[in-house]
Amino acid sequence: MNSPNPCREVSQERQRFYEQIRDLNLAPLWESLHSLVPREPKSPCVPAIWRYRDIRPFLMKAGELITADEAVRRVLVFENPGLPGASSITQSLYAGLQLILPGEVAPSHRHMQSALRFIVDGKGAYTTVDGERTTMYPGDFIITPSWTWHDHGNGGVEGVSEPVVWLDGLDIPMLRFFDAGFAENDSVASQSVTHPEGNTFARYGYNMVPVKNVGTLASSPIFNYPYSRSREALETLKLTQAPDDWHGYKLRYVNPLTGGSPMPTIGTFMQLLPAGFTGKRHRSTDGTVYCVAEGRGRACIDGEAFDFEPQDVFVVPSWMELRLSSREDAVLFSFSDRPMQSAAAILREAFLDDAPLG
């Protein structure tokens, strides 16, 4: 007669135990500790690229099917293939392309989520934030801080009337995680303009600030960072110093009152990869979204190559190795949750050698 298998008996006894404690809404840590506290990040997100030339026809079709007023915000959301149905491009960030046609208004509202706009295509649209309007041009980086009234419109500029598309980036998944989302619709579609265009930039955008009534703001008082100035700064660096081995020429946008990020939850950056640049590998825990402002090149992400061109969007998930290269001068805008990770002292990055990815 065979003796009972002690391992099987233990397994069956454990299973009965698990079933009993499940009724008390309890679970055994030892069955999930390896995934709850991993040796290193293992993001469910995957590298991906969205090519603007493929997406634009669908954006225009969306413009035929639904008005900006009906949609509130006419956006095609970038869904990471590893997070289907989550409306997330990384675990913590949302991104999408928004279209506004000539003569349209995206109605005024506000929400707790912080938002950025990076203008991808067309000119003549505007955004109004708490009573100040700014005209948007390709490459401009614009913020709508948490709980500020904002609306968008497309009235044309310089005799030009055309569709305008921008990249939206928001911290929606973060606020969803914290169950801290609030939103409110305005009583009017468009705010009354109470400050002249350029007022905020004049007060805070020239390395000076007013001597009175200046507080420490969580979000930047500047809400439009013009591409012309960002591009000029990068070009000057290119002419005066050697590129960084990993990033080329990379600058971060700042809140002029604090030196920190323009928004407390989202960090934003602009970099120039000079023609013929081949960067070294690096990785960081802040999953990052890139949008190509100029030029063509390649992003090699954990060994997978993605060729990019102007207006494309690609994502590098947390702790995946990235190597950037360019065939011509290329300018990349990017954003991540770096300020949150830095504040929590959990940000980690590694700058690796130039050995090929395996």
C-alpha positions as CSV (number, residue, x, y, z in Angstrom):
1,M,0.0,0.0,0.0
2,N,1.4,3.3,-1.0
3,S,1.9,5.9,1.7
4,P,0.2,9.3,1.3
5,N,2.2,12.0,-0.6
6,P,3.0,14.5,2.1
7,C,3.6,17.3,-0.5
8,R,0.1,16.7,-1.9
9,E,-1.5,16.6,1.5
10,V,0.2,20.0,2.3
11,S,-1.0,21.4,-1.0
12,Q,-4.5,20.3,-0.4
13,E,-4.5,21.6,3.1
14,R,-3.1,24.9,2.0
15,Q,-5.8,25.2,-0.7
16,R,-8.5,24.6,1.9
17,F,-6.9,27.2,4.1
18,Y,-6.9,29.7,1.2
19,E,-10.5,29.1,0.5
20,Q,-11.4,29.6,4.2
21,I,-9.6,32.9,4.5
22,R,-10.9,34.1,1.2
23,D,-14.4,34.3,2.9
24,L,-12.8,36.8,5.3
25,N,-11.4,38.9,2.5
26,L,-7.9,37.8,3.3
27,A,-5.1,36.6,1.0
28,P,-1.7,34.9,1.7
29,L,1.2,37.3,1.0
30,W,3.6,34.5,0.3
31,E,1.7,33.7,-2.9
32,S,2.1,37.2,-4.4
33,L,5.2,38.7,-2.7
34,H,7.4,38.1,-5.8
35,S,5.0,40.3,-7.9
36,L,4.2,42.9,-5.3
37,V,7.9,43.5,-4.5
38,P,9.8,42.6,-7.6
39,R,13.6,42.6,-7.9
40,E,13.2,45.3,-10.6
41,P,10.4,46.9,-12.5
42,K,8.4,44.7,-14.9
43,S,5.9,47.0,-16.5
44,P,2.9,45.6,-18.3
45,C,3.3,48.4,-20.8
46,V,5.1,47.7,-24.1
47,P,7.1,50.0,-26.4
48,A,4.9,51.4,-29.2
49,I,4.9,54.0,-31.9
50,W,1.9,55.8,-33.4
51,R,2.7,57.2,-36.9
52,Y,1.0,60.5,-37.5
53,R,0.7,59.9,-41.3
54,D,-1.5,56.9,-40.4
55,I,-3.5,58.6,-37.7
56,R,-4.3,61.9,-39.4
57,P,-7.0,60.5,-41.8
58,F,-8.9,59.1,-38.8
59,L,-8.7,62.4,-36.9
60,M,-10.2,64.2,-39.9
61,K,-12.9,61.5,-40.2
62,A,-13.7,62.1,-36.5
63,G,-14.1,65.8,-37.4
64,E,-16.8,64.8,-39.8
65,L,-18.6,62.4,-37.4
66,I,-18.7,64.5,-34.2
67,T,-18.4,68.2,-33.4
68,A,-16.0,69.6,-30.9
69,D,-19.0,70.8,-28.8
70,E,-20.7,67.4,-28.9
71,A,-17.4,65.6,-28.0
72,V,-16.4,68.2,-25.4
73,R,-12.8,67.2,-26.4
74,R,-12.5,65.5,-29.8
75,V,-9.5,63.2,-29.1
76,L,-8.2,59.9,-30.3
77,V,-6.6,58.2,-27.2
78,F,-3.2,56.5,-27.4
79,E,-3.8,53.1,-25.7
80,N,-0.7,51.2,-24.8
81,P,-1.0,47.7,-26.3
82,G,-0.2,46.2,-22.9
83,L,-3.0,48.1,-21.2
84,P,-6.0,47.7,-23.5
85,G,-9.1,49.6,-22.5
86,A,-7.3,51.6,-19.8
87,S,-7.0,54.8,-21.7
88,S,-3.4,54.9,-20.6
89,I,-0.1,55.2,-22.5
90,T,1.9,54.3,-19.4
91,Q,0.7,53.2,-16.0
92,S,0.5,56.8,-14.8
93,L,-0.1,58.9,-17.9
94,Y,-2.7,59.5,-20.5
95,A,-2.0,60.8,-24.0
96,G,-4.1,61.5,-27.1
97,L,-4.3,63.6,-30.2
98,Q,-7.0,66.4,-30.2
99,L,-8.4,68.0,-33.3
100,I,-10.2,71.4,-33.5
101,L,-11.5,72.6,-36.9
102,P,-11.8,76.2,-38.1
103,G,-14.6,78.0,-36.3
104,E,-15.0,75.4,-33.6
105,V,-14.9,75.9,-29.8
106,A,-14.0,73.1,-27.3
107,P,-16.2,74.3,-24.3
108,S,-14.8,75.7,-21.1
109,H,-14.4,73.3,-18.1
110,R,-12.0,72.5,-15.4
111,H,-10.7,69.4,-13.6
112,M,-8.2,68.2,-11.0
113,Q,-6.1,66.5,-13.6
114,S,-3.1,68.6,-14.9
115,A,-2.9,68.8,-18.6
116,L,-0.3,69.7,-21.3
117,R,-0.7,70.4,-25.0
118,F,2.1,70.0,-27.5
119,I,1.1,71.5,-30.8
120,V,1.6,69.0,-33.6
121,D,0.0,70.3,-36.8
122,G,-1.6,73.5,-38.0
123,K,-1.9,77.0,-36.6
124,G,-4.7,79.4,-35.8
125,A,-6.1,77.8,-32.7
126,Y,-6.0,79.3,-29.2
127,T,-6.4,78.2,-25.6
128,T,-7.7,80.3,-22.8
129,V,-6.6,79.6,-19.2
130,D,-8.3,81.5,-16.4
131,G,-9.1,84.5,-18.6
132,E,-5.9,84.8,-20.6
133,R,-5.8,83.6,-24.3
134,T,-2.8,82.4,-26.1
135,T,-2.4,81.6,-29.8
136,M,-0.9,78.2,-30.5
137,Y,1.8,77.4,-33.0
138,P,3.5,74.0,-33.9
139,G,6.0,73.0,-31.3
140,D,4.6,75.2,-28.5
141,F,4.2,73.6,-25.1
142,I,1.2,74.7,-23.2
143,I,-0.2,73.8,-19.8
144,T,-3.6,73.9,-18.2
145,P,-2.9,73.5,-14.4
146,S,-5.1,71.6,-12.1
147,W,-8.5,73.1,-11.5
148,T,-8.1,76.0,-13.9
149,W,-10.9,77.0,-16.3
150,H,-9.8,76.4,-19.9
151,D,-11.3,76.3,-23.4
152,H,-10.0,76.0,-26.9
153,G,-11.0,77.6,-30.2
154,N,-9.9,77.8,-33.8
155,G,-10.4,81.3,-35.2
156,G,-7.5,81.3,-37.7
157,V,-4.5,83.5,-37.7
158,E,-2.6,85.5,-40.3
159,G,-5.3,84.8,-42.9
160,V,-4.9,81.1,-42.4
161,S,-7.8,78.9,-41.4
162,E,-6.9,75.2,-41.0
163,P,-7.4,72.2,-38.8
164,V,-5.2,72.2,-35.7
165,V,-4.0,69.0,-33.9
166,W,-2.1,68.8,-30.6
167,L,-0.9,66.1,-28.3
168,D,-2.7,66.0,-25.0
169,G,-0.9,64.6,-21.9
170,L,-2.6,64.3,-18.6
171,D,-2.1,62.6,-15.2
172,I,-5.5,60.9,-15.4
173,P,-4.3,57.4,-14.3
174,M,-2.6,58.9,-11.3
175,L,-5.7,60.7,-10.1
176,R,-7.7,57.6,-10.9
177,F,-5.3,55.6,-8.6
178,F,-5.8,58.1,-5.8
179,D,-9.6,58.4,-6.4
180,A,-9.1,62.2,-6.4
181,G,-10.7,63.3,-9.7
182,F,-13.2,66.2,-9.8
183,A,-14.5,68.1,-12.8
184,E,-16.9,71.0,-13.5
185,N,-18.4,72.4,-16.7
186,D,-18.4,76.2,-17.1
187,S,-21.7,78.1,-17.6
188,V,-20.4,79.5,-20.9
189,A,-18.6,77.8,-23.9
190,S,-15.8,80.4,-24.0
191,Q,-14.4,82.4,-21.2
192,S,-14.3,86.2,-21.2
193,V,-10.8,87.3,-21.9
194,T,-9.7,89.4,-18.9
195,H,-6.0,89.7,-19.6
196,P,-4.2,90.6,-22.8
197,E,-2.4,87.9,-24.7
198,G,1.2,87.6,-23.5
199,N,0.6,89.1,-20.1
200,T,1.7,86.1,-18.2
201,F,4.8,85.6,-20.3
202,A,5.8,89.2,-19.9
203,R,5.5,88.9,-16.1
204,Y,7.3,85.6,-15.7
205,G,9.0,84.5,-19.0
206,Y,12.1,86.7,-19.2
207,N,14.1,85.6,-16.2
208,M,12.3,88.2,-14.1
209,V,9.2,88.1,-11.9
210,P,7.0,90.8,-10.3
211,V,8.3,92.2,-7.0
212,K,4.9,92.0,-5.4
213,N,2.2,89.4,-5.1
214,V,4.4,86.5,-6.1
215,G,3.7,83.2,-4.3
216,T,5.1,79.8,-4.6
217,L,2.8,78.1,-7.1
218,A,2.6,74.3,-7.5
219,S,2.1,74.9,-11.3
220,S,4.0,77.4,-13.4
221,P,2.4,80.9,-13.9
222,I,3.6,80.6,-17.5
223,F,1.2,78.5,-19.5
224,N,2.7,78.9,-23.0
225,Y,6.3,78.0,-23.6
226,P,6.9,79.0,-27.3
227,Y,8.8,76.6,-29.5
228,S,10.7,79.4,-31.1
229,R,12.5,80.1,-27.8
230,S,13.0,76.4,-27.0
231,R,14.4,75.7,-30.4
232,E,16.8,78.7,-30.2
233,A,18.2,77.5,-26.9
234,L,18.9,74.0,-28.3
235,E,20.5,75.4,-31.4
236,T,22.8,77.6,-29.3
237,L,23.9,74.6,-27.3
238,K,24.6,72.7,-30.5
239,L,26.9,75.5,-31.7
240,T,28.8,75.9,-28.4
241,Q,29.3,72.5,-26.8
242,A,29.5,68.8,-27.5
243,P,26.3,66.7,-27.2
244,D,25.7,64.5,-24.2
245,D,26.5,60.8,-25.0
246,W,23.0,59.7,-24.1
247,H,20.6,62.6,-24.7
248,G,22.3,64.8,-27.3
249,Y,21.2,68.3,-26.2
250,K,18.3,68.0,-23.6
251,L,16.7,70.7,-21.5
252,R,13.8,70.5,-19.1
253,Y,11.0,73.0,-18.8
254,V,10.7,74.8,-15.5
255,N,8.4,76.7,-13.2
256,P,10.2,80.1,-13.0
257,L,9.1,80.6,-9.4
258,T,10.4,77.4,-8.1
259,G,12.9,75.9,-10.6
260,G,10.8,72.7,-10.5
261,S,8.5,71.2,-13.1
262,P,5.8,73.4,-14.7
263,M,3.3,70.9,-13.2
264,P,3.8,69.0,-10.0
265,T,2.9,65.6,-11.5
266,I,4.3,65.8,-15.0
267,G,7.9,66.6,-16.2
268,T,8.5,68.0,-19.7
269,F,11.6,68.1,-21.8
270,M,12.9,69.1,-25.2
271,Q,16.0,67.7,-26.8
272,L,18.0,68.0,-30.0
273,L,19.7,65.0,-31.6
274,P,22.3,66.4,-34.1
275,A,22.5,64.8,-37.5
276,G,24.4,61.5,-37.3
277,F,24.0,61.2,-33.5
278,T,24.1,57.7,-32.1
279,G,23.4,57.7,-28.4
280,K,24.4,55.3,-25.7
281,R,21.8,53.1,-23.9
282,H,20.0,54.4,-20.8
283,R,16.9,53.6,-18.8
284,S,14.9,55.1,-16.0
285,T,11.8,54.3,-13.9
286,D,9.8,57.1,-15.3
287,G,8.0,55.7,-18.4
288,T,8.3,58.5,-21.0
289,V,6.1,59.7,-24.0
290,Y,7.9,61.3,-26.9
291,C,6.6,63.4,-29.8
292,V,8.8,64.3,-32.7
293,A,8.9,68.0,-33.5
294,E,11.5,67.8,-36.3
295,G,13.6,65.4,-38.1
296,R,14.0,61.6,-38.6
297,G,15.8,59.0,-36.5
298,R,15.4,55.8,-34.6
299,A,14.5,54.8,-31.1
300,C,15.8,51.4,-30.1
301,I,13.8,50.3,-27.1
302,D,14.8,47.0,-25.4
303,G,16.3,45.8,-28.7
304,E,13.2,46.8,-30.8
305,A,13.8,49.5,-33.4
306,F,11.2,52.2,-34.1
307,D,12.0,54.6,-37.0
308,F,10.4,58.0,-36.3
309,E,9.6,61.1,-38.4
310,P,8.0,64.4,-37.6
311,Q,4.7,64.3,-35.6
312,D,5.1,60.7,-34.6
313,V,4.5,59.7,-31.0
314,F,6.3,56.8,-29.2
315,V,6.5,55.5,-25.7
316,V,9.3,54.0,-23.6
317,P,8.0,52.1,-20.7
318,S,9.6,52.1,-17.2
319,W,13.1,50.6,-16.9
320,M,13.4,49.6,-20.6
321,E,16.6,50.4,-22.3
322,L,16.6,53.3,-24.8
323,R,19.1,54.3,-27.5
324,L,18.3,57.3,-29.7
325,S,19.9,58.0,-33.0
326,S,19.2,60.5,-35.8
327,R,19.8,60.7,-39.6
328,E,19.3,64.5,-39.5
329,D,18.8,67.1,-36.9
330,A,15.9,65.8,-34.8
331,V,14.0,67.6,-32.1
332,L,12.0,65.5,-29.5
333,F,9.4,66.8,-27.0
334,S,8.8,64.3,-24.1
335,F,6.9,64.0,-20.8
336,S,6.9,61.7,-17.9
337,D,5.9,61.3,-14.2
338,R,9.5,62.2,-13.1
339,P,8.4,65.0,-10.6
340,M,6.2,62.5,-8.7
341,Q,8.9,59.9,-8.6
342,S,11.6,62.5,-7.6
343,A,9.4,63.8,-4.8
344,A,8.8,60.3,-3.5
345,A,12.6,59.5,-3.8
346,I,11.8,56.4,-6.0
347,L,13.3,57.7,-9.3
348,R,16.1,55.4,-10.5
349,E,18.0,55.7,-13.8
350,A,21.0,54.0,-15.3
351,F,23.4,55.3,-18.0
352,L,24.9,52.2,-19.7
353,D,27.8,51.7,-22.0
354,D,27.6,51.7,-25.8
355,A,27.5,48.0,-26.3
356,P,24.8,46.9,-28.7
357,L,21.4,45.9,-27.2
358,G,21.0,42.1,-27.1
